[in-house]
Amino acid sequence: MAKRPTPKKQQANSQSSRRYKDFQNKARKRLLNTARLNTCPKCKEAKLQHTACPTCGEYKGRQVLNMDKKVDKITKVKA
Ligand SMILES: [Zn+2]
């Protein structure tokens, strides 16, 4: 087993809680930055940045998704 140094002084509770809060805040910021939400200029619905709007199918002022096509719900899986 690897030898580890023994702690020289007892750590105050505030010190460890401050370290944990810093870690928490960094993790929260990282999660917030992963999914950026914008509002669609056409239907004003929330959508992911750099993606077509799932409700109206528009991206950068042009229609990219065919919203007329109806997709049936999958109820049975073929073997
Ligand atoms: Zn839209």
PDB file of the backbone (N, CA, C, O) and the ligand in Angstrom, with CONECT records:
HET     ZN  A 101       1
ATOM      1  N   MET A   1       0.828  -1.207   0.000  1.00  0.00           N
ATOM      2  CA  MET A   1       0.000   0.000   0.000  1.00  0.00           C
ATOM      3  C   MET A   1       0.856   1.248   0.000  1.00  0.00           C
ATOM      4  O   MET A   1       1.930   1.290   0.600  1.00  0.00           O
ATOM      5  N   ALA A   2       0.363   2.250  -0.679  1.00  0.00           N
ATOM      6  CA  ALA A   2       1.121   3.504  -0.774  1.00  0.00           C
ATOM      7  C   ALA A   2       1.058   4.255   0.545  1.00  0.00           C
ATOM      8  O   ALA A   2       0.025   4.315   1.212  1.00  0.00           O
ATOM      9  N   LYS A   3       2.193   4.820   0.889  1.00  0.00           N
ATOM     10  CA  LYS A   3       2.257   5.594   2.133  1.00  0.00           C
ATOM     11  C   LYS A   3       1.693   6.985   1.889  1.00  0.00           C
ATOM     12  O   LYS A   3       1.996   7.623   0.881  1.00  0.00           O
ATOM     13  N   ARG A   4       0.886   7.438   2.808  1.00  0.00           N
ATOM     14  CA  ARG A   4       0.317   8.789   2.695  1.00  0.00           C
ATOM     15  C   ARG A   4       0.728   9.600   3.912  1.00  0.00           C
ATOM     16  O   ARG A   4       0.798   9.070   5.020  1.00  0.00           O
ATOM     17  N   PRO A   5       1.002  10.896   3.709  1.00  0.00           N
ATOM     18  CA  PRO A   5       1.378  11.719   4.842  1.00  0.00           C
ATOM     19  C   PRO A   5       0.201  11.928   5.796  1.00  0.00           C
ATOM     20  O   PRO A   5      -0.953  12.008   5.374  1.00  0.00           O
ATOM     21  N   THR A   6       0.510  12.014   7.063  1.00  0.00           N
ATOM     22  CA  THR A   6      -0.544  12.250   8.048  1.00  0.00           C
ATOM     23  C   THR A   6      -0.866  13.743   8.087  1.00  0.00           C
ATOM     24  O   THR A   6       0.040  14.562   7.929  1.00  0.00           O
ATOM     25  N   PRO A   7      -2.107  14.114   8.290  1.00  0.00           N
ATOM     26  CA  PRO A   7      -2.443  15.530   8.369  1.00  0.00           C
ATOM     27  C   PRO A   7      -1.789  16.172   9.585  1.00  0.00           C
ATOM     28  O   PRO A   7      -1.808  15.619  10.684  1.00  0.00           O
ATOM     29  N   LYS A   8      -1.201  17.366   9.366  1.00  0.00           N
ATOM     30  CA  LYS A   8      -0.441  18.016  10.430  1.00  0.00           C
ATOM     31  C   LYS A   8      -1.351  18.744  11.413  1.00  0.00           C
ATOM     32  O   LYS A   8      -1.064  18.830  12.607  1.00  0.00           O
ATOM     33  N   LYS A   9      -2.466  19.270  10.879  1.00  0.00           N
ATOM     34  CA  LYS A   9      -3.385  19.995  11.755  1.00  0.00           C
ATOM     35  C   LYS A   9      -4.812  19.578  11.435  1.00  0.00           C
ATOM     36  O   LYS A   9      -5.108  19.147  10.321  1.00  0.00           O
ATOM     37  N   GLN A  10      -5.672  19.706  12.395  1.00  0.00           N
ATOM     38  CA  GLN A  10      -7.081  19.410  12.147  1.00  0.00           C
ATOM     39  C   GLN A  10      -7.686  20.523  11.298  1.00  0.00           C
ATOM     40  O   GLN A  10      -7.456  21.708  11.537  1.00  0.00           O
ATOM     41  N   GLN A  11      -8.462  20.111  10.303  1.00  0.00           N
ATOM     42  CA  GLN A  11      -9.043  21.090   9.398  1.00  0.00           C
ATOM     43  C   GLN A  11     -10.372  21.614   9.953  1.00  0.00           C
ATOM     44  O   GLN A  11     -11.200  20.847  10.445  1.00  0.00           O
ATOM     45  N   ALA A  12     -10.553  22.914   9.865  1.00  0.00           N
ATOM     46  CA  ALA A  12     -11.796  23.515  10.344  1.00  0.00           C
ATOM     47  C   ALA A  12     -12.955  23.105   9.438  1.00  0.00           C
ATOM     48  O   ALA A  12     -12.765  22.879   8.243  1.00  0.00           O
ATOM     49  N   ASN A  13     -14.146  23.011  10.007  1.00  0.00           N
ATOM     50  CA  ASN A  13     -15.328  22.624   9.231  1.00  0.00           C
ATOM     51  C   ASN A  13     -15.598  23.621   8.110  1.00  0.00           C
ATOM     52  O   ASN A  13     -16.004  23.230   7.016  1.00  0.00           O
ATOM     53  N   SER A  14     -15.375  24.906   8.376  1.00  0.00           N
ATOM     54  CA  SER A  14     -15.636  25.932   7.366  1.00  0.00           C
ATOM     55  C   SER A  14     -14.726  25.763   6.161  1.00  0.00           C
ATOM     56  O   SER A  14     -15.121  26.030   5.026  1.00  0.00           O
ATOM     57  N   GLN A  15     -13.486  25.310   6.424  1.00  0.00           N
ATOM     58  CA  GLN A  15     -12.517  25.126   5.337  1.00  0.00           C
ATOM     59  C   GLN A  15     -12.982  24.032   4.368  1.00  0.00           C
ATOM     60  O   GLN A  15     -12.940  24.211   3.151  1.00  0.00           O
ATOM     61  N   SER A  16     -13.428  22.894   4.928  1.00  0.00           N
ATOM     62  CA  SER A  16     -13.870  21.809   4.055  1.00  0.00           C
ATOM     63  C   SER A  16     -15.185  22.153   3.381  1.00  0.00           C
ATOM     64  O   SER A  16     -15.409  21.779   2.230  1.00  0.00           O
ATOM     65  N   SER A  17     -16.065  22.866   4.090  1.00  0.00           N
ATOM     66  CA  SER A  17     -17.346  23.224   3.477  1.00  0.00           C
ATOM     67  C   SER A  17     -17.134  24.233   2.359  1.00  0.00           C
ATOM     68  O   SER A  17     -17.849  24.203   1.357  1.00  0.00           O
ATOM     69  N   ARG A  18     -16.148  25.139   2.519  1.00  0.00           N
ATOM     70  CA  ARG A  18     -15.842  26.120   1.475  1.00  0.00           C
ATOM     71  C   ARG A  18     -15.325  25.410   0.218  1.00  0.00           C
ATOM     72  O   ARG A  18     -15.706  25.752  -0.901  1.00  0.00           O
ATOM     73  N   ARG A  19     -14.450  24.415   0.423  1.00  0.00           N
ATOM     74  CA  ARG A  19     -13.922  23.651  -0.704  1.00  0.00           C
ATOM     75  C   ARG A  19     -15.062  22.932  -1.421  1.00  0.00           C
ATOM     76  O   ARG A  19     -15.112  22.913  -2.651  1.00  0.00           O
ATOM     77  N   TYR A  20     -15.988  22.333  -0.641  1.00  0.00           N
ATOM     78  CA  TYR A  20     -17.099  21.616  -1.248  1.00  0.00           C
ATOM     79  C   TYR A  20     -18.020  22.567  -2.011  1.00  0.00           C
ATOM     80  O   TYR A  20     -18.488  22.226  -3.097  1.00  0.00           O
ATOM     81  N   LYS A  21     -18.287  23.755  -1.461  1.00  0.00           N
ATOM     82  CA  LYS A  21     -19.165  24.724  -2.128  1.00  0.00           C
ATOM     83  C   LYS A  21     -18.539  25.193  -3.444  1.00  0.00           C
ATOM     84  O   LYS A  21     -19.241  25.395  -4.435  1.00  0.00           O
ATOM     85  N   ASP A  22     -17.220  25.364  -3.444  1.00  0.00           N
ATOM     86  CA  ASP A  22     -16.518  25.758  -4.663  1.00  0.00           C
ATOM     87  C   ASP A  22     -16.681  24.686  -5.741  1.00  0.00           C
ATOM     88  O   ASP A  22     -16.935  24.986  -6.907  1.00  0.00           O
ATOM     89  N   PHE A  23     -16.527  23.424  -5.318  1.00  0.00           N
ATOM     90  CA  PHE A  23     -16.702  22.303  -6.244  1.00  0.00           C
ATOM     91  C   PHE A  23     -18.126  22.278  -6.777  1.00  0.00           C
ATOM     92  O   PHE A  23     -18.347  22.064  -7.969  1.00  0.00           O
ATOM     93  N   GLN A  24     -19.104  22.501  -5.879  1.00  0.00           N
ATOM     94  CA  GLN A  24     -20.522  22.503  -6.249  1.00  0.00           C
ATOM     95  C   GLN A  24     -20.814  23.592  -7.292  1.00  0.00           C
ATOM     96  O   GLN A  24     -21.479  23.344  -8.298  1.00  0.00           O
ATOM     97  N   ASN A  25     -20.307  24.789  -7.031  1.00  0.00           N
ATOM     98  CA  ASN A  25     -20.551  25.908  -7.951  1.00  0.00           C
ATOM     99  C   ASN A  25     -19.947  25.646  -9.321  1.00  0.00           C
ATOM    100  O   ASN A  25     -20.557  25.958 -10.343  1.00  0.00           O
ATOM    101  N   LYS A  26     -18.731  25.064  -9.342  1.00  0.00           N
ATOM    102  CA  LYS A  26     -18.081  24.776 -10.621  1.00  0.00           C
ATOM    103  C   LYS A  26     -18.877  23.740 -11.400  1.00  0.00           C
ATOM    104  O   LYS A  26     -19.042  23.856 -12.614  1.00  0.00           O
ATOM    105  N   ALA A  27     -19.376  22.711 -10.683  1.00  0.00           N
ATOM    106  CA  ALA A  27     -20.156  21.661 -11.341  1.00  0.00           C
ATOM    107  C   ALA A  27     -21.462  22.228 -11.891  1.00  0.00           C
ATOM    108  O   ALA A  27     -21.900  21.863 -12.982  1.00  0.00           O
ATOM    109  N   ARG A  28     -22.079  23.128 -11.115  1.00  0.00           N
ATOM    110  CA  ARG A  28     -23.335  23.739 -11.555  1.00  0.00           C
ATOM    111  C   ARG A  28     -23.122  24.563 -12.814  1.00  0.00           C
ATOM    112  O   ARG A  28     -23.917  24.500 -13.752  1.00  0.00           O
ATOM    113  N   LYS A  29     -22.029  25.346 -12.830  1.00  0.00           N
ATOM    114  CA  LYS A  29     -21.721  26.180 -13.995  1.00  0.00           C
ATOM    115  C   LYS A  29     -21.471  25.319 -15.220  1.00  0.00           C
ATOM    116  O   LYS A  29     -21.925  25.640 -16.318  1.00  0.00           O
ATOM    117  N   ARG A  30     -20.736  24.208 -15.023  1.00  0.00           N
ATOM    118  CA  ARG A  30     -20.423  23.311 -16.125  1.00  0.00           C
ATOM    119  C   ARG A  30     -21.708  22.732 -16.707  1.00  0.00           C
ATOM    120  O   ARG A  30     -21.861  22.651 -17.926  1.00  0.00           O
ATOM    121  N   LEU A  31     -22.633  22.328 -15.835  1.00  0.00           N
ATOM    122  CA  LEU A  31     -23.901  21.765 -16.297  1.00  0.00           C
ATOM    123  C   LEU A  31     -24.737  22.802 -17.021  1.00  0.00           C
ATOM    124  O   LEU A  31     -25.385  22.493 -18.021  1.00  0.00           O
ATOM    125  N   LEU A  32     -24.728  24.038 -16.521  1.00  0.00           N
ATOM    126  CA  LEU A  32     -25.514  25.093 -17.162  1.00  0.00           C
ATOM    127  C   LEU A  32     -24.989  25.399 -18.556  1.00  0.00           C
ATOM    128  O   LEU A  32     -25.760  25.721 -19.460  1.00  0.00           O
ATOM    129  N   ASN A  33     -23.667  25.299 -18.729  1.00  0.00           N
ATOM    130  CA  ASN A  33     -23.077  25.624 -20.025  1.00  0.00           C
ATOM    131  C   ASN A  33     -23.256  24.525 -21.059  1.00  0.00           C
ATOM    132  O   ASN A  33     -23.108  24.776 -22.255  1.00  0.00           O
ATOM    133  N   THR A  34     -23.580  23.281 -20.611  1.00  0.00           N
ATOM    134  CA  THR A  34     -23.703  22.200 -21.575  1.00  0.00           C
ATOM    135  C   THR A  34     -24.954  22.348 -22.436  1.00  0.00           C
ATOM    136  O   THR A  34     -24.919  22.067 -23.634  1.00  0.00           O
ATOM    137  N   ALA A  35     -26.063  22.790 -21.832  1.00  0.00           N
ATOM    138  CA  ALA A  35     -27.303  22.922 -22.587  1.00  0.00           C
ATOM    139  C   ALA A  35     -27.739  24.379 -22.585  1.00  0.00           C
ATOM    140  O   ALA A  35     -28.314  24.860 -21.609  1.00  0.00           O
ATOM    141  N   ARG A  36     -27.466  25.074 -23.670  1.00  0.00           N
ATOM    142  CA  ARG A  36     -27.885  26.475 -23.786  1.00  0.00           C
ATOM    143  C   ARG A  36     -29.244  26.536 -24.473  1.00  0.00           C
ATOM    144  O   ARG A  36     -29.440  25.978 -25.553  1.00  0.00           O
ATOM    145  N   LEU A  37     -30.162  27.216 -23.833  1.00  0.00           N
ATOM    146  CA  LEU A  37     -31.505  27.331 -24.399  1.00  0.00           C
ATOM    147  C   LEU A  37     -31.720  28.730 -24.961  1.00  0.00           C
ATOM    148  O   LEU A  37     -31.407  29.729 -24.313  1.00  0.00           O
ATOM    149  N   ASN A  38     -32.251  28.783 -26.159  1.00  0.00           N
ATOM    150  CA  ASN A  38     -32.621  30.049 -26.801  1.00  0.00           C
ATOM    151  C   ASN A  38     -34.104  30.017 -27.100  1.00  0.00           C
ATOM    152  O   ASN A  38     -34.734  28.961 -27.042  1.00  0.00           O
ATOM    153  N   THR A  39     -34.662  31.175 -27.420  1.00  0.00           N
ATOM    154  CA  THR A  39     -36.061  31.203 -27.827  1.00  0.00           C
ATOM    155  C   THR A  39     -36.127  31.256 -29.354  1.00  0.00           C
ATOM    156  O   THR A  39     -35.342  31.956 -29.994  1.00  0.00           O
ATOM    157  N   CYS A  40     -37.056  30.523 -29.917  1.00  0.00           N
ATOM    158  CA  CYS A  40     -37.237  30.511 -31.368  1.00  0.00           C
ATOM    159  C   CYS A  40     -37.817  31.859 -31.801  1.00  0.00           C
ATOM    160  O   CYS A  40     -38.796  32.321 -31.215  1.00  0.00           O
ATOM    161  N   PRO A  41     -37.227  32.497 -32.818  1.00  0.00           N
ATOM    162  CA  PRO A  41     -37.742  33.795 -33.259  1.00  0.00           C
ATOM    163  C   PRO A  41     -39.124  33.708 -33.903  1.00  0.00           C
ATOM    164  O   PRO A  41     -39.847  34.703 -33.955  1.00  0.00           O
ATOM    165  N   LYS A  42     -39.497  32.519 -34.396  1.00  0.00           N
ATOM    166  CA  LYS A  42     -40.795  32.386 -35.072  1.00  0.00           C
ATOM    167  C   LYS A  42     -41.921  32.071 -34.092  1.00  0.00           C
ATOM    168  O   LYS A  42     -42.939  32.763 -34.065  1.00  0.00           O
ATOM    169  N   CYS A  43     -41.732  31.016 -33.280  1.00  0.00           N
ATOM    170  CA  CYS A  43     -42.821  30.605 -32.391  1.00  0.00           C
ATOM    171  C   CYS A  43     -42.557  30.952 -30.933  1.00  0.00           C
ATOM    172  O   CYS A  43     -43.391  30.681 -30.069  1.00  0.00           O
ATOM    173  N   LYS A  44     -41.401  31.549 -30.654  1.00  0.00           N
ATOM    174  CA  LYS A  44     -41.025  31.989 -29.298  1.00  0.00           C
ATOM    175  C   LYS A  44     -40.988  30.838 -28.289  1.00  0.00           C
ATOM    176  O   LYS A  44     -41.209  31.030 -27.094  1.00  0.00           O
ATOM    177  N   GLU A  45     -40.707  29.656 -28.796  1.00  0.00           N
ATOM    178  CA  GLU A  45     -40.609  28.483 -27.932  1.00  0.00           C
ATOM    179  C   GLU A  45     -39.133  28.263 -27.582  1.00  0.00           C
ATOM    180  O   GLU A  45     -38.254  28.602 -28.374  1.00  0.00           O
ATOM    181  N   ALA A  46     -38.860  27.703 -26.414  1.00  0.00           N
ATOM    182  CA  ALA A  46     -37.479  27.439 -26.011  1.00  0.00           C
ATOM    183  C   ALA A  46     -36.898  26.307 -26.847  1.00  0.00           C
ATOM    184  O   ALA A  46     -37.527  25.263 -27.023  1.00  0.00           O
ATOM    185  N   LYS A  47     -35.682  26.526 -27.361  1.00  0.00           N
ATOM    186  CA  LYS A  47     -35.033  25.495 -28.175  1.00  0.00           C
ATOM    187  C   LYS A  47     -33.544  25.502 -27.884  1.00  0.00           C
ATOM    188  O   LYS A  47     -33.008  26.476 -27.356  1.00  0.00           O
ATOM    189  N   LEU A  48     -32.875  24.399 -28.237  1.00  0.00           N
ATOM    190  CA  LEU A  48     -31.433  24.303 -28.047  1.00  0.00           C
ATOM    191  C   LEU A  48     -30.715  25.193 -29.054  1.00  0.00           C
ATOM    192  O   LEU A  48     -31.169  25.363 -30.186  1.00  0.00           O
ATOM    193  N   GLN A  49     -29.580  25.764 -28.623  1.00  0.00           N
ATOM    194  CA  GLN A  49     -28.790  26.618 -29.504  1.00  0.00           C
ATOM    195  C   GLN A  49     -28.198  25.784 -30.650  1.00  0.00           C
ATOM    196  O   GLN A  49     -27.817  24.630 -30.453  1.00  0.00           O
ATOM    197  N   HIS A  50     -28.127  26.372 -31.833  1.00  0.00           N
ATOM    198  CA  HIS A  50     -27.557  25.751 -33.036  1.00  0.00           C
ATOM    199  C   HIS A  50     -28.305  24.501 -33.471  1.00  0.00           C
ATOM    200  O   HIS A  50     -27.713  23.611 -34.083  1.00  0.00           O
ATOM    201  N   THR A  51     -29.601  24.418 -33.166  1.00  0.00           N
ATOM    202  CA  THR A  51     -30.410  23.290 -33.619  1.00  0.00           C
ATOM    203  C   THR A  51     -31.729  23.822 -34.165  1.00  0.00           C
ATOM    204  O   THR A  51     -32.144  24.936 -33.845  1.00  0.00           O
ATOM    205  N   ALA A  52     -32.383  23.005 -34.996  1.00  0.00           N
ATOM    206  CA  ALA A  52     -33.679  23.388 -35.541  1.00  0.00           C
ATOM    207  C   ALA A  52     -34.725  23.340 -34.430  1.00  0.00           C
ATOM    208  O   ALA A  52     -34.630  22.535 -33.504  1.00  0.00           O
ATOM    209  N   CYS A  53     -35.713  24.206 -34.537  1.00  0.00           N
ATOM    210  CA  CYS A  53     -36.775  24.257 -33.530  1.00  0.00           C
ATOM    211  C   CYS A  53     -37.634  22.991 -33.644  1.00  0.00           C
ATOM    212  O   CYS A  53     -38.114  22.682 -34.734  1.00  0.00           O
ATOM    213  N   PRO A  54     -37.837  22.258 -32.554  1.00  0.00           N
ATOM    214  CA  PRO A  54     -38.618  21.021 -32.641  1.00  0.00           C
ATOM    215  C   PRO A  54     -40.114  21.259 -32.836  1.00  0.00           C
ATOM    216  O   PRO A  54     -40.823  20.346 -33.259  1.00  0.00           O
ATOM    217  N   THR A  55     -40.610  22.461 -32.539  1.00  0.00           N
ATOM    218  CA  THR A  55     -42.053  22.707 -32.672  1.00  0.00           C
ATOM    219  C   THR A  55     -42.425  23.204 -34.062  1.00  0.00           C
ATOM    220  O   THR A  55     -43.442  22.776 -34.607  1.00  0.00           O
ATOM    221  N   CYS A  56     -41.621  24.105 -34.659  1.00  0.00           N
ATOM    222  CA  CYS A  56     -41.968  24.615 -35.985  1.00  0.00           C
ATOM    223  C   CYS A  56     -40.988  24.143 -37.064  1.00  0.00           C
ATOM    224  O   CYS A  56     -41.259  24.335 -38.250  1.00  0.00           O
ATOM    225  N   GLY A  57     -39.863  23.534 -36.692  1.00  0.00           N
ATOM    226  CA  GLY A  57     -38.924  22.978 -37.661  1.00  0.00           C
ATOM    227  C   GLY A  57     -38.166  24.008 -38.456  1.00  0.00           C
ATOM    228  O   GLY A  57     -37.797  23.748 -39.602  1.00  0.00           O
ATOM    229  N   GLU A  58     -37.921  25.169 -37.885  1.00  0.00           N
ATOM    230  CA  GLU A  58     -37.223  26.227 -38.604  1.00  0.00           C
ATOM    231  C   GLU A  58     -35.832  26.442 -38.023  1.00  0.00           C
ATOM    232  O   GLU A  58     -35.631  26.366 -36.811  1.00  0.00           O
ATOM    233  N   TYR A  59     -34.882  26.710 -38.905  1.00  0.00           N
ATOM    234  CA  TYR A  59     -33.531  27.033 -38.459  1.00  0.00           C
ATOM    235  C   TYR A  59     -32.953  28.132 -39.341  1.00  0.00           C
ATOM    236  O   TYR A  59     -32.909  27.987 -40.563  1.00  0.00           O
ATOM    237  N   LYS A  60     -32.517  29.210 -38.744  1.00  0.00           N
ATOM    238  CA  LYS A  60     -31.926  30.367 -39.423  1.00  0.00           C
ATOM    239  C   LYS A  60     -32.846  30.898 -40.522  1.00  0.00           C
ATOM    240  O   LYS A  60     -32.391  31.236 -41.615  1.00  0.00           O
ATOM    241  N   GLY A  61     -34.139  30.968 -40.221  1.00  0.00           N
ATOM    242  CA  GLY A  61     -35.094  31.564 -41.134  1.00  0.00           C
ATOM    243  C   GLY A  61     -35.568  30.698 -42.266  1.00  0.00           C
ATOM    244  O   GLY A  61     -36.309  31.170 -43.129  1.00  0.00           O
ATOM    245  N   ARG A  62     -35.164  29.431 -42.295  1.00  0.00           N
ATOM    246  CA  ARG A  62     -35.680  28.545 -43.346  1.00  0.00           C
ATOM    247  C   ARG A  62     -36.164  27.234 -42.735  1.00  0.00           C
ATOM    248  O   ARG A  62     -35.706  26.806 -41.675  1.00  0.00           O
ATOM    249  N   GLN A  63     -37.117  26.606 -43.450  1.00  0.00           N
ATOM    250  CA  GLN A  63     -37.729  25.369 -42.985  1.00  0.00           C
ATOM    251  C   GLN A  63     -36.783  24.204 -43.250  1.00  0.00           C
ATOM    252  O   GLN A  63     -36.446  23.933 -44.403  1.00  0.00           O
ATOM    253  N   VAL A  64     -36.357  23.521 -42.215  1.00  0.00           N
ATOM    254  CA  VAL A  64     -35.438  22.401 -42.392  1.00  0.00           C
ATOM    255  C   VAL A  64     -36.068  21.067 -42.004  1.00  0.00           C
ATOM    256  O   VAL A  64     -35.597  20.014 -42.431  1.00  0.00           O
ATOM    257  N   LEU A  65     -37.130  21.103 -41.198  1.00  0.00           N
ATOM    258  CA  LEU A  65     -37.800  19.865 -40.803  1.00  0.00           C
ATOM    259  C   LEU A  65     -39.195  19.843 -41.400  1.00  0.00           C
ATOM    260  O   LEU A  65     -39.904  20.849 -41.387  1.00  0.00           O
ATOM    261  N   ASN A  66     -39.581  18.687 -41.923  1.00  0.00           N
ATOM    262  CA  ASN A  66     -40.909  18.527 -42.492  1.00  0.00           C
ATOM    263  C   ASN A  66     -41.892  18.230 -41.366  1.00  0.00           C
ATOM    264  O   ASN A  66     -41.935  17.121 -40.834  1.00  0.00           O
ATOM    265  N   MET A  67     -42.687  19.253 -41.009  1.00  0.00           N
ATOM    266  CA  MET A  67     -43.600  19.090 -39.882  1.00  0.00           C
ATOM    267  C   MET A  67     -44.953  18.511 -40.313  1.00  0.00           C
ATOM    268  O   MET A  67     -45.767  18.151 -39.463  1.00  0.00           O
ATOM    269  N   ASP A  68     -45.202  18.416 -41.649  1.00  0.00           N
ATOM    270  CA  ASP A  68     -46.470  17.860 -42.126  1.00  0.00           C
ATOM    271  C   ASP A  68     -46.515  16.347 -41.963  1.00  0.00           C
ATOM    272  O   ASP A  68     -47.571  15.750 -41.752  1.00  0.00           O
ATOM    273  N   LYS A  69     -45.319  15.741 -42.069  1.00  0.00           N
ATOM    274  CA  LYS A  69     -45.240  14.292 -41.975  1.00  0.00           C
ATOM    275  C   LYS A  69     -45.592  13.847 -40.564  1.00  0.00           C
ATOM    276  O   LYS A  69     -45.025  14.326 -39.582  1.00  0.00           O
ATOM    277  N   LYS A  70     -46.546  12.912 -40.487  1.00  0.00           N
ATOM    278  CA  LYS A  70     -46.968  12.420 -39.185  1.00  0.00           C
ATOM    279  C   LYS A  70     -46.210  11.137 -38.855  1.00  0.00           C
ATOM    280  O   LYS A  70     -46.159  10.212 -39.666  1.00  0.00           O
ATOM    281  N   VAL A  71     -45.632  11.089 -37.684  1.00  0.00           N
ATOM    282  CA  VAL A  71     -44.888   9.905 -37.274  1.00  0.00           C
ATOM    283  C   VAL A  71     -45.746   9.090 -36.318  1.00  0.00           C
ATOM    284  O   VAL A  71     -46.187   9.576 -35.277  1.00  0.00           O
ATOM    285  N   ASP A  72     -45.973   7.821 -36.707  1.00  0.00           N
ATOM    286  CA  ASP A  72     -46.783   6.955 -35.860  1.00  0.00           C
ATOM    287  C   ASP A  72     -46.002   6.536 -34.625  1.00  0.00           C
ATOM    288  O   ASP A  72     -44.785   6.354 -34.662  1.00  0.00           O
ATOM    289  N   LYS A  73     -46.722   6.392 -33.560  1.00  0.00           N
ATOM    290  CA  LYS A  73     -46.096   5.974 -32.314  1.00  0.00           C
ATOM    291  C   LYS A  73     -45.753   4.493 -32.427  1.00  0.00           C
ATOM    292  O   LYS A  73     -46.570   3.690 -32.878  1.00  0.00           O
ATOM    293  N   ILE A  74     -44.529   4.138 -32.011  1.00  0.00           N
ATOM    294  CA  ILE A  74     -44.114   2.748 -32.091  1.00  0.00           C
ATOM    295  C   ILE A  74     -44.734   1.972 -30.926  1.00  0.00           C
ATOM    296  O   ILE A  74     -44.453   2.238 -29.758  1.00  0.00           O
ATOM    297  N   THR A  75     -45.586   1.002 -31.281  1.00  0.00           N
ATOM    298  CA  THR A  75     -46.236   0.223 -30.243  1.00  0.00           C
ATOM    299  C   THR A  75     -45.756  -1.236 -30.249  1.00  0.00           C
ATOM    300  O   THR A  75     -45.846  -1.938 -29.242  1.00  0.00           O
ATOM    301  N   LYS A  76     -45.240  -1.676 -31.420  1.00  0.00           N
ATOM    302  CA  LYS A  76     -44.800  -3.054 -31.514  1.00  0.00           C
ATOM    303  C   LYS A  76     -43.417  -3.124 -32.162  1.00  0.00           C
ATOM    304  O   LYS A  76     -43.143  -2.396 -33.117  1.00  0.00           O
ATOM    305  N   VAL A  77     -42.572  -3.969 -31.664  1.00  0.00           N
ATOM    306  CA  VAL A  77     -41.241  -4.136 -32.221  1.00  0.00           C
ATOM    307  C   VAL A  77     -41.217  -5.423 -33.031  1.00  0.00           C
ATOM    308  O   VAL A  77     -41.521  -6.510 -32.540  1.00  0.00           O
ATOM    309  N   LYS A  78     -40.831  -5.245 -34.331  1.00  0.00           N
ATOM    310  CA  LYS A  78     -40.772  -6.415 -35.200  1.00  0.00           C
ATOM    311  C   LYS A  78     -39.537  -7.246 -34.875  1.00  0.00           C
ATOM    312  O   LYS A  78     -38.449  -6.713 -34.655  1.00  0.00           O
ATOM    313  N   ALA A  79     -39.724  -8.548 -34.850  1.00  0.00           N
ATOM    314  CA  ALA A  79     -38.615  -9.441 -34.492  1.00  0.00           C
ATOM    315  C   ALA A  79     -37.670  -9.662 -35.660  1.00  0.00           C
ATOM    316  O   ALA A  79     -36.684 -10.388 -35.528  1.00  0.00           O
TER     317      ALA A  79
HETATM  318 ZN    ZN A 101     -40.026  27.533 -33.555  1.00  0.00          ZN2+
END
